[in-house]
Amino acid sequence: MNKIQPTKNIQNKVWHTFIFSSAWGWFQKAIVLIIFFLIINHLSKRENFPDSESYKFPLEGFLSSIILCILIGIIAHLNFKFYKKKYFSKKVELVSVISYMASSLGYIIIMYFPVNIIFNIVAGGQTEFYYLLIGLLITLLLSFILIGLRYAKDIYNLYKLSIKDAEITIESGAKITKLSYENIACFYSEYKIVYTVQTNGKKINTDFTLNELEQKINDQLFFRANRQIIIHKDSVKQIEKIENGKLSIRLKASIENDEIGEISISRYKRKAFIDWFQ
């Protein structure tokens, strides 16, 4: 009991530190954006200049900038999640990155006009197409820069994952075999021996442990289903819900055998598996 309590205290401290650092990071970003919007809106019109005799605080422009920023952030985030699941988790290519940026800017264009028209109506102002067009061009330029800065690191990390050990060297006694990820269906352990099962059904015994393999392979493509097996995403044939919130996984016919014919995933790992598989 005395050993468990200090561990919990350390975990709580780490969690609180993580929450504080994340909140502080978001607070800093919010302050930078607020200052940026204040500067931009003060420079947009002559009467908004601080040294102007008819100075007027640009409240409408400032609020509309904040609202647009929030909507653009939501669009970019949801679109990134979609591209991450469908494209980036498999392979990060220039075409997919350009497609992500182009589609995000496209959604922003669709959102921009109705939001500004509604805001002008609520504020009691007039909607002039010329100013809307100029505002759209500026918004697209700023969105391109901010979205690029925000997701460049995430996309780069996904790129590193997608090329990380694109092939793995399997050591089995005196034999060394190189296999690409696409030719591996799963790794499983039986009687303390770890086997690599290829997509053609052939299996090779290895000198690795499953824990060692888990550290080496790409976790976008492979999932540690339980203590006995690591599966490749493309090898999954069927997912079935069974008792106690667990999942039963069947692999494709070409790689089924008695040892891995049916794979059980506990209810504790169920959500992580579904998120990974989707």
Number of C-alpha atoms within 10 A of each C-alpha: 5 6 7 8 10 11 11 11 11 11 12 12 12 12 12 12 12 12 12 12 12 12 12 12 11 12 12 12 11 13 11 12 15 15 10 11 19 18 13 15 19 20 14 12 12 14 16 17 18 13 9 10 10 11 14 14 15 18 12 13 17 18 15 16 19 15 14 18 18 12 16 22 17 12 17 24 16 12 16 22 12 13 17 19 15 13 16 22 19 17 17 21 14 9 8 16 17 11 13 19 17 13 15 22 21 13 14 21 15 10 15 20 16 11 15 17 17 12 18 16 12 9 10 9 11 9 14 10 11 9 10 15 13 10 15 17 13 12 20 18 12 13 20 16 11 16 18 13 11 14 14 13 11 13 19 13 12 19 17 14 21 20 13 14 14 13 16 16 12 18 15 15 9 5 8 11 11 10 15 12 19 15 15 23 27 26 26 24 20 10 6 10 13 22 23 22 21 21 21 12 15 13 18 14 17 21 13 17 15 22 11 10 15 16 9 12 18 22 17 18 18 22 20 21 19 14 10 17 20 21 22 23 19 17 22 16 11 11 14 10 14 13 9 8 12 16 20 15 20 19 23 16 14 13 19 17 11 6 11 19 13 13 18 19 18 18 16 10 15 17 11 12 17 11 9 16 16 8
